[in-house]
Amino acid sequence: MAKKTKGQELADKLTWSAPNIAKAAPKQVNKANKFCEGYKKFLDEGKTERECVRYAVKLLEERGYRRFDSESVYVPGDKVYYVNRGKSLIATTFGSEPLEKGVRINGAHIDSPRLDLKPMPLMEKDEFAYLKTHYYGGIRKYQWGTTPLAMHGVVAKADGTTIEISLGEKPGEPVFCVTDLLPHLGRRQNERHLGEGIRGEELNILVASLPYQDDAVKEPVKLLALEVLHEKYGITEADFCRAEIEMVPAFKASDVGLDRSMIGAYGQDDRVCAYTALMAEMEAELPAFTTVTILTDKEEIGSEGNTGLNSDYVLHYLEDLADMAGVSVRKVLRSSICLSSDVNAAYDPNYPDVYDKTNACFINRGCVLTKYTGSRGKSSSNDAGAELMARVIGMMEKSGVYWQTGEMGKVDEGGGGTIAKFVAHMDVDTVDLGVPILSMHAPFELASKLDVYNTYKAFKAFYQN
């Protein structure tokens, strides 16, 4: 090997870039593959926020966690969880340091873009039965046409019982879809702007085509569809008004690529961070600082509602912890730090014009630390301070985590937000950290297994240091 020049030595000393992990640490490939088998199961078991919470509770209880009780006394090492209305969750391992020294908050969201059913969704049109939808979150509507869909949700019946619905996931079960025009008849549709290739009110899901056998019935196909639902779930049309039903992609999480280096699945934004945070939480046996791991709802629509971070449920939980310890919650908050665990847009060579390549994040280079999000002039963003950036980077480098930085595309191309600003609003130092994702918000998103694994390692380092 030729001796480096003085300039090369100086460049090694002064410049930095995130390496490809497969080149820098090839032994991590097998570790990442093994870790991601559990992640794929989490994705398949949790197609909705309610399902994610139920599966997380199952895992937590298997690891010795018990429901949080504000009247109990807890000691270092105790593990508890709290469920908010079935759609968000907080898990805690009590640390050895006094609470007034702060807690380690790690917040990810478990809602994902989807098609929600309208309150009165079922209609018949020209001998087809459809479910009318209202899309949830930032979707590209054209991507949802002809995608196999499954029906998930809950129905709160008038008699006080709750019915769980999951249809289209098991082998042999029917799936559903939004139809689209054939290219032979799509000339005028092709003249639409891409964002209106399929319009919101055209996202009607085909669910039946056979009629109920009674000539006196006005809408026989709709009636037969209702009869099937009633036989399977005991529900009537009025029960849709008391329901939360989501239509989500029916396919399972899969390895992607000849090298199986990536995972393709629905809902990786942001269940990839939820799973890695949950695994790190469960492995925090006796941390110095008390952990507060949050799996939250409603991020995709601005964290609104009482199960989203733009409410006070996390603050109330922290107040309970402070009251139990006999300390001021304000002091706890000021001393705490938070990782807003969310994904970022991985650089896509097919669409280079929307990225600032120097500041983009890349597949296979590790978790991405995002100093600020927002749009244009950092609007609606938390902007992490230099001190916190140094602190979090130090934790990762101490634990051998591969990391990189990233922005959500070029300055005026768009942008996005996370839960970071809502935690920061509580007077907590907060920064975003997560996994680079390709095809974000599509029905089938891509993530690198190496990046998933290093995000898990980053969260472990956050709880341990």
C-alpha positions as CSV (number, residue, x, y, z in Angstrom):
1,M,0.0,0.0,0.0
2,A,1.4,3.4,-1.0
3,K,2.3,5.8,1.7
4,K,-0.3,8.6,2.1
5,T,0.6,12.0,1.1
6,K,0.6,14.9,3.6
7,G,-2.6,16.1,2.1
8,Q,-4.3,12.7,2.4
9,E,-3.3,12.5,6.0
10,L,-4.7,16.0,6.6
11,A,-7.9,15.0,4.9
12,D,-8.2,11.9,7.1
13,K,-7.8,14.1,10.1
14,L,-10.1,17.0,9.2
15,T,-12.9,15.5,7.0
16,W,-15.7,13.1,7.9
17,S,-18.3,11.0,6.2
18,A,-20.5,8.1,7.3
19,P,-19.1,4.8,5.9
20,N,-21.1,2.0,4.3
21,I,-21.6,-0.4,7.3
22,A,-21.3,-3.5,5.1
23,K,-17.8,-2.5,4.2
24,A,-16.7,-1.1,7.6
25,A,-18.3,-3.8,9.8
26,P,-19.3,-6.8,7.6
27,K,-19.9,-8.9,10.7
28,Q,-22.9,-6.8,11.5
29,V,-24.8,-8.2,8.5
30,N,-25.7,-11.4,10.2
31,K,-26.6,-9.7,13.4
32,A,-28.9,-7.3,11.6
33,N,-30.5,-10.1,9.7
34,K,-31.3,-12.0,13.0
35,F,-32.5,-8.8,14.7
36,C,-34.9,-8.0,11.9
37,E,-36.8,-11.3,12.0
38,G,-38.5,-10.1,15.2
39,Y,-39.1,-6.7,13.5
40,K,-40.9,-8.3,10.6
41,K,-43.2,-10.1,12.9
42,F,-43.9,-6.9,14.8
43,L,-44.9,-5.3,11.5
44,D,-47.2,-8.2,10.6
45,E,-48.8,-8.2,14.0
46,G,-49.3,-4.5,14.2
47,K,-51.0,-3.1,11.1
48,T,-52.8,-0.4,13.3
49,E,-51.9,1.5,16.4
50,R,-54.3,-0.6,18.5
51,E,-52.6,-3.8,17.3
52,C,-49.2,-2.4,17.9
53,V,-50.1,-1.5,21.5
54,R,-51.6,-5.0,22.1
55,Y,-48.5,-6.7,20.7
56,A,-46.2,-4.4,22.7
57,V,-48.0,-5.1,25.9
58,K,-47.7,-8.9,25.2
59,L,-43.9,-8.5,24.8
60,L,-43.6,-6.2,27.8
61,E,-45.5,-8.6,30.1
62,E,-43.4,-11.5,29.0
63,R,-40.4,-9.5,30.1
64,G,-41.8,-8.8,33.6
65,Y,-43.5,-5.4,33.0
66,R,-46.6,-4.6,35.0
67,R,-49.3,-2.0,34.6
68,F,-48.3,1.4,36.1
69,D,-50.0,2.3,39.4
70,S,-49.4,5.9,40.7
71,E,-50.2,4.6,44.2
72,S,-47.4,2.1,44.2
73,V,-43.8,2.4,45.3
74,Y,-41.1,1.5,42.8
75,V,-37.4,0.8,43.1
76,P,-34.6,0.9,40.6
77,G,-35.0,-1.9,38.1
78,D,-38.8,-2.1,38.3
79,K,-40.5,-2.2,35.0
80,V,-44.0,-0.7,34.3
81,Y,-46.2,0.3,31.4
82,Y,-49.2,2.6,30.8
83,V,-51.7,2.3,28.0
84,N,-53.6,5.4,26.9
85,R,-57.0,4.5,25.4
86,G,-55.7,1.5,23.6
87,K,-53.8,3.5,21.0
88,S,-50.6,4.8,22.7
89,L,-48.3,3.3,25.3
90,I,-45.5,4.4,27.7
91,A,-43.0,1.9,29.1
92,T,-40.6,2.7,32.0
93,T,-37.6,1.1,33.7
94,F,-36.8,2.9,36.9
95,G,-33.2,4.1,37.2
96,S,-30.7,4.4,40.0
97,E,-30.3,8.1,39.7
98,P,-32.7,10.4,41.5
99,L,-35.6,11.5,39.3
100,E,-34.7,15.2,39.6
101,K,-31.6,14.4,37.5
102,G,-34.0,13.8,34.6
103,V,-35.3,10.9,32.6
104,R,-34.4,9.5,29.2
105,I,-37.4,9.9,26.9
106,N,-37.6,8.0,23.6
107,G,-40.8,8.7,21.6
108,A,-41.9,6.9,18.3
109,H,-45.2,6.9,16.7
110,I,-47.2,3.8,15.7
111,D,-49.8,5.3,13.4
112,S,-49.2,5.2,9.6
113,P,-50.9,6.6,6.5
114,R,-53.9,4.6,5.5
115,L,-57.5,4.7,4.3
116,D,-60.1,5.1,7.1
117,L,-63.7,4.2,6.5
118,K,-66.2,7.1,6.6
119,P,-68.9,7.0,9.3
120,M,-71.4,5.7,6.8
121,P,-69.2,4.0,4.3
122,L,-71.2,1.2,2.6
123,M,-72.8,2.1,-0.7
124,E,-74.1,0.3,-3.8
125,K,-73.4,1.7,-7.3
126,D,-74.3,-0.1,-10.5
127,E,-74.4,-3.5,-8.9
128,F,-71.1,-3.1,-7.0
129,A,-70.8,-2.6,-3.2
130,Y,-68.1,-0.1,-2.1
131,L,-66.7,1.2,1.1
132,K,-66.2,5.0,1.0
133,T,-62.9,6.2,2.6
134,H,-61.3,9.3,4.0
135,Y,-57.5,9.0,3.7
136,Y,-55.4,9.5,6.8
137,G,-52.1,11.2,6.7
138,G,-49.9,12.3,3.8
139,I,-50.5,9.7,1.1
140,R,-49.8,9.8,-2.6
141,K,-53.3,8.7,-3.6
142,Y,-52.4,7.1,-6.9
143,Q,-50.2,4.5,-5.0
144,W,-53.3,3.0,-3.3
145,G,-55.1,2.0,-6.5
146,T,-55.1,-1.8,-7.2
147,T,-53.2,-2.4,-3.9
148,P,-54.6,-5.5,-2.0
149,L,-56.1,-4.2,1.2
150,A,-57.1,-5.7,4.5
151,M,-59.8,-4.5,6.9
152,H,-58.7,-3.8,10.5
153,G,-60.4,-2.1,13.4
154,V,-62.8,-2.1,16.3
155,V,-66.6,-1.7,16.6
156,A,-68.0,-0.5,19.9
157,K,-71.6,-2.0,19.8
158,A,-74.6,-0.5,21.4
159,D,-74.7,-3.2,24.0
160,G,-71.3,-2.2,25.3
161,T,-69.3,-5.0,23.7
162,T,-66.3,-4.3,21.5
163,I,-65.7,-6.4,18.3
164,E,-62.2,-6.7,16.8
165,I,-62.1,-6.9,13.0
166,S,-59.2,-8.3,11.0
167,L,-60.0,-9.5,7.5
168,G,-57.7,-10.1,4.6
169,E,-54.5,-11.1,6.5
170,K,-54.8,-14.9,6.9
171,P,-54.4,-17.4,4.0
172,G,-57.7,-18.0,2.3
173,E,-59.3,-14.7,3.5
174,P,-60.6,-12.2,0.9
175,V,-58.8,-8.9,0.3
176,F,-60.2,-5.7,-1.1
177,C,-59.0,-2.9,-3.4
178,V,-59.5,0.4,-5.1
179,T,-60.0,-0.1,-8.9
180,D,-58.2,2.0,-11.5
181,L,-58.7,2.7,-15.2
182,L,-57.0,0.5,-17.8
183,P,-54.5,2.4,-19.9
184,H,-56.7,1.9,-23.0
185,L,-59.3,4.2,-21.5
186,G,-57.0,6.4,-19.4
187,R,-56.3,9.2,-21.8
188,R,-58.1,12.0,-19.9
189,Q,-57.0,10.6,-16.6
190,N,-53.4,10.8,-17.8
191,E,-53.9,14.6,-18.3
192,R,-54.5,15.1,-14.6
193,H,-51.7,16.2,-12.3
194,L,-50.1,13.3,-10.6
195,G,-51.6,14.3,-7.2
196,E,-55.1,13.8,-8.7
197,G,-54.4,10.7,-10.7
198,I,-56.9,9.2,-8.3
199,R,-58.9,11.8,-6.3
200,G,-59.9,11.5,-2.7
201,E,-63.5,10.7,-3.4
202,E,-62.4,8.1,-5.9
203,L,-60.7,6.0,-3.2
204,N,-63.7,3.8,-2.9
205,I,-63.0,0.2,-2.0
206,L,-64.7,-2.6,-3.9
207,V,-66.1,-5.2,-1.4
208,A,-68.8,-7.2,-3.2
209,S,-70.5,-7.8,-6.5
210,L,-73.2,-10.5,-5.8
211,P,-76.8,-9.6,-5.0
212,Y,-79.0,-10.8,-2.2
213,Q,-81.7,-13.0,-3.8
214,D,-84.8,-10.9,-3.3
215,D,-86.1,-8.7,-6.2
216,A,-87.9,-6.5,-3.7
217,V,-84.7,-5.3,-2.2
218,K,-83.5,-1.9,-3.5
219,E,-79.7,-2.4,-3.0
220,P,-79.2,-6.2,-3.0
221,V,-75.4,-6.2,-3.4
222,K,-75.0,-3.9,-0.4
223,L,-77.5,-6.0,1.6
224,L,-75.5,-9.2,0.9
225,A,-72.3,-7.5,2.0
226,L,-74.0,-6.4,5.2
227,E,-75.3,-10.0,5.7
228,V,-71.8,-11.4,5.4
229,L,-70.5,-8.8,7.9
230,H,-73.3,-9.6,10.3
231,E,-72.7,-13.3,10.1
232,K,-69.0,-12.9,10.7
233,Y,-68.9,-10.0,13.3
234,G,-72.5,-9.5,14.4
235,I,-72.6,-5.9,13.2
236,T,-75.2,-3.8,11.3
237,E,-74.8,-0.7,9.2
238,A,-75.5,1.5,12.2
239,D,-72.4,0.0,13.9
240,F,-70.1,1.7,11.4
241,C,-70.9,5.0,13.3
242,R,-69.4,3.4,16.4
243,A,-66.3,2.0,14.7
244,E,-62.7,2.7,13.9
245,I,-62.0,0.7,10.8
246,E,-58.8,1.1,8.8
247,M,-58.0,-0.3,5.4
248,V,-54.3,-1.1,5.1
249,P,-52.1,-3.1,2.7
250,A,-52.7,-6.8,3.0
251,F,-49.2,-8.0,2.2
252,K,-46.6,-9.2,4.8
253,A,-43.2,-7.8,5.6
254,S,-40.6,-9.3,3.2
255,D,-36.9,-9.3,2.6
256,V,-36.0,-7.2,-0.5
257,G,-33.2,-7.7,-2.9
258,L,-31.1,-10.7,-4.0
259,D,-28.9,-10.0,-1.0
260,R,-31.9,-9.7,1.3
261,S,-30.4,-6.5,2.7
262,M,-33.6,-4.6,3.0
263,I,-37.1,-5.0,4.4
264,G,-40.2,-4.1,2.4
265,A,-43.4,-3.5,4.3
266,Y,-46.3,-1.2,5.1
267,G,-46.0,1.1,8.1
268,Q,-42.3,1.2,8.6
269,D,-42.8,5.0,9.2
270,D,-42.6,4.9,12.1
271,R,-43.0,1.4,13.5
272,V,-39.4,0.8,12.7
273,C,-38.4,3.2,15.4
274,A,-41.2,1.9,17.7
275,Y,-39.9,-1.6,17.5
276,T,-36.2,-0.7,18.0
277,A,-37.1,1.6,20.9
278,L,-39.2,-1.1,22.5
279,M,-36.4,-3.7,22.2
280,A,-33.9,-1.3,23.7
281,E,-36.4,-0.5,26.5
282,M,-36.9,-4.1,27.5
283,E,-33.1,-4.7,27.6
284,A,-32.5,-1.8,29.9
285,E,-32.0,-3.8,33.1
286,L,-30.8,-1.3,35.6
287,P,-30.2,2.1,33.9
288,A,-28.8,5.1,35.6
289,F,-31.7,7.3,34.4
290,T,-35.3,6.3,34.4
291,T,-36.6,5.5,30.9
292,V,-39.8,6.8,29.4
293,T,-40.4,4.9,26.1
294,I,-43.4,6.3,24.2
295,L,-45.3,4.6,21.4
296,T,-47.7,7.3,20.4
297,D,-50.6,7.9,18.0
298,K,-51.7,10.6,15.5
299,E,-48.3,11.9,14.5
300,E,-49.3,11.6,10.8
301,I,-52.0,14.2,11.3
302,G,-50.1,16.6,13.5
303,S,-50.1,14.6,16.8
304,E,-53.6,15.8,17.5
305,G,-56.2,14.3,19.9
306,N,-55.8,12.8,23.3
307,T,-53.7,9.9,22.1
308,G,-51.2,12.1,20.2
309,L,-48.2,14.1,21.6
310,N,-50.0,17.4,21.2
311,S,-51.9,16.5,24.3
312,D,-50.9,16.2,27.9
313,Y,-51.0,12.5,28.5
314,V,-47.2,12.2,28.6
315,L,-46.9,15.3,30.8
316,H,-49.4,13.8,33.2
317,Y,-47.5,10.5,33.3
318,L,-44.3,12.5,34.1
319,E,-46.2,14.4,36.8
320,D,-47.2,11.1,38.4
321,L,-43.6,10.0,38.4
322,A,-42.5,13.3,39.9
323,D,-45.2,13.2,42.6
324,M,-44.2,9.6,43.5
325,A,-40.6,10.8,44.0
326,G,-41.6,14.0,45.8
327,V,-39.9,16.3,43.3
328,S,-40.9,19.1,41.1
329,V,-41.9,18.0,37.6
330,R,-40.4,21.2,36.2
331,K,-37.0,20.2,37.5
332,V,-37.4,16.7,36.0
333,L,-38.3,18.1,32.6
334,R,-35.5,20.6,32.5
335,S,-33.0,17.9,33.4
336,S,-34.3,15.4,30.8
337,I,-33.4,14.6,27.2
338,C,-35.5,13.1,24.5
339,L,-35.0,11.3,21.3
340,S,-37.8,11.9,18.9
341,S,-37.5,8.6,17.1
342,D,-38.7,9.1,13.6
343,V,-37.6,8.2,10.1
344,N,-36.0,10.4,7.5
345,A,-36.0,10.4,3.7
346,A,-33.2,8.2,2.3
347,Y,-31.4,9.4,-0.8
348,D,-33.0,7.9,-3.9
349,P,-30.7,7.9,-7.0
350,N,-33.8,7.7,-9.2
351,Y,-34.8,11.2,-8.0
352,P,-31.6,13.1,-7.2
353,D,-33.0,16.6,-7.9
354,V,-35.0,16.8,-4.7
355,Y,-32.1,16.0,-2.4
356,D,-29.1,18.0,-1.2
357,K,-26.7,15.0,-1.5
358,T,-24.2,16.5,0.9
359,N,-26.8,16.6,3.7
360,A,-29.0,13.6,2.7
361,C,-29.0,10.3,4.6
362,F,-28.2,7.0,2.8
363,I,-29.3,3.4,3.1
364,N,-26.7,1.2,4.9
365,R,-24.9,4.1,6.6
366,G,-26.6,3.8,10.0
367,C,-29.2,5.6,12.0
368,V,-29.8,9.2,11.0
369,L,-29.6,12.1,13.4
370,T,-31.8,15.0,12.2
371,K,-31.0,18.3,13.9
372,Y,-34.2,19.9,12.6
373,T,-37.2,19.1,10.5
374,G,-39.9,21.5,9.4
375,S,-40.3,23.1,6.0
376,R,-38.7,26.0,4.2
377,G,-37.3,28.3,7.0
378,K,-37.5,25.5,9.5
379,S,-41.2,26.2,10.0
380,S,-42.9,24.0,12.7
381,S,-39.5,22.5,13.7
382,N,-37.7,21.7,16.8
383,D,-34.0,22.7,16.2
384,A,-31.7,20.8,18.5
385,G,-28.9,22.7,20.2
386,A,-25.2,22.0,19.7
387,E,-24.8,20.7,23.2
388,L,-27.5,18.1,22.8
389,M,-26.1,17.0,19.4
390,A,-22.7,16.6,21.0
391,R,-24.1,14.6,23.8
392,V,-26.1,12.2,21.7
393,I,-23.2,11.7,19.2
394,G,-20.9,11.0,22.1
395,M,-23.3,8.3,23.4
396,M,-23.4,6.6,20.0
397,E,-19.6,6.8,19.3
398,K,-18.9,5.4,22.8
399,S,-21.1,2.4,22.0
400,G,-19.8,1.8,18.4
401,V,-23.0,2.9,16.7
402,Y,-22.9,3.8,13.0
403,W,-24.7,7.1,12.5
404,Q,-25.1,9.8,9.9
405,T,-27.0,13.1,9.6
406,G,-29.8,14.1,7.3
407,E,-32.3,16.6,6.1
408,M,-35.7,16.1,4.5
409,G,-34.7,17.0,1.0
410,K,-33.7,20.4,-0.4
411,V,-34.7,23.5,1.5
412,D,-37.7,24.5,-0.6
413,E,-38.7,21.1,-1.9
414,G,-41.0,20.3,1.0
415,G,-40.2,19.0,4.5
416,G,-42.0,17.3,7.3
417,G,-42.5,17.3,11.1
418,T,-42.2,14.9,14.0
419,I,-43.2,14.7,17.6
420,A,-40.0,16.6,18.6
421,K,-41.6,20.0,18.9
422,F,-44.3,18.8,21.3
423,V,-41.8,17.2,23.7
424,A,-39.5,20.3,23.4
425,H,-42.6,22.4,24.3
426,M,-42.4,20.7,27.8
427,D,-38.9,22.3,28.3
428,V,-37.1,19.1,27.3
429,D,-33.9,19.0,25.1
430,T,-35.0,17.0,22.1
431,V,-33.5,15.8,18.8
432,D,-34.7,13.5,16.1
433,L,-33.0,10.1,15.5
434,G,-34.3,7.2,13.4
435,V,-34.0,5.1,10.2
436,P,-33.5,6.3,6.6
437,I,-36.5,5.1,4.5
438,L,-37.1,4.7,0.8
439,S,-40.6,5.3,-0.6
440,M,-41.8,6.8,2.6
441,H,-45.6,6.9,3.1
442,A,-46.1,4.4,0.2
443,P,-48.0,1.2,0.9
444,F,-44.6,-0.6,0.6
445,E,-41.7,1.2,2.2
446,L,-38.1,0.1,2.3
447,A,-35.5,0.1,5.1
448,S,-32.0,-1.3,5.4
449,K,-31.5,-4.1,8.0
450,L,-28.2,-2.6,8.9
451,D,-29.8,0.8,9.6
452,V,-32.5,-0.8,11.7
453,Y,-30.0,-2.7,13.7
454,N,-27.8,0.4,14.4
455,T,-30.9,2.4,15.4
456,Y,-31.6,-0.3,18.0
457,K,-28.0,0.0,19.1
458,A,-28.3,3.8,19.3
459,F,-31.4,3.5,21.6
460,K,-29.6,1.0,23.8
461,A,-26.7,3.5,24.1
462,F,-29.1,6.3,24.9
463,Y,-30.5,4.3,27.9
464,Q,-27.1,3.0,29.1
465,N,-25.0,6.2,29.0
